Amino acid sequence: MRRRFRLGARARTIAEGYAFIGIWIIGFFLFMAVPLGRSLYYSFHHLRPSAQGLVAEYAGSYHYISAFSRDVNFLPLLRDTIVQMLYTVPLILVFAMFSALLLNLKFFGRTAFRGIFFLPVIIASGAILRELLEQGAAQIPIFSENDLIFTLSRFIPAEVLMPLMEFADRLLLVMWDSGVQILIFLAGLQTIPASLYEAAKCDGATPWESFWKITFPMLMPMIFVNTLYSIVNSFTKTDNHMMNHILFNVFRSNQFAYGSAMGWIYFTIIFLIIGLVFALFRKGLESAEERRG
């Protein structure tokens, strides 16, 4: 009798993972690998237009040095982008988890509210989001329409009031950017066995203790995924000034080589930040796997 071929649990998990991302891998090599390779090649060359097209002349690291030494906008925009990510991502994660906890409760109209929270992901994206931002949709109208800023400035110094107003406006964008994260947290909450909460309740645990001892550790993989997604989204979204600066140099100024160099610098910084996130979450993910096992 022939022995049936069987995969181990780990090999089966790996195979399932590659099956899910297999289509993306095929699409990457068909549509993205060549443009990425060309952009890396262009970043080390000067591009000169000719009758036969663009002619590349080797320039070494000239464009990379130019980004740090000659472009007066690159470093300030890069710094502002990183700072914005550092305070936006935690806000998104906290708001998304809090919203998911509420939407996971049983109440009338729960499905409708879930759709409402996810709706901005569909509507407020791409060119539509850019148009909304230009029309001031990301600002709280009560402050401008009722002149509350002028009234508050009598009691609060301007150097304190203006950052607070900017922070309040940022909260609207946080809500717009939390739809996918809420969905992921909801999926994670529904995988936590109810028996864990029942056992904790029998042992006298309060809801607050159950959250920190059961819910939060079991949601660690979802927190990790949402952190990665929020970081990448923050660095690539429509209102990102660094991205707009790169796009302006490539498509408006036709500086393909310099734009490619800035893009690769930007990509390297994002890659390093994501690597740091992997290192920070490694221990928490291992603990979560042990609990689920």
Secondary structure, 3 states (H helix, E strand, C coil): CCCCCCCCHHHHHHHHHHHHHHHHHHHHHHHHHHHHHHHHHHCCEEEEEECCEEEEEECCCHHHHHHHHCCCCHHHHHHHHHHHHHHHHHHHHHHHHHHHHHHCCCCCCHHHHHHHHHHHHHHCCHHHHHHHHHCCCCCCHHHHHCCHHHHHHCCCCHHHHHHHHHHHHHHHHHHHCCHHHHHHHHHHHCCCCHHHHHHHHHCCCCHHHHHHHHHHHHCHHHHHHHHHHHHHHHHHCCCCHHHHHHHHHHHHCCCHHHHHHHHHHHHHHHHHHHHHHHHHHHHHHHHHHHHHC
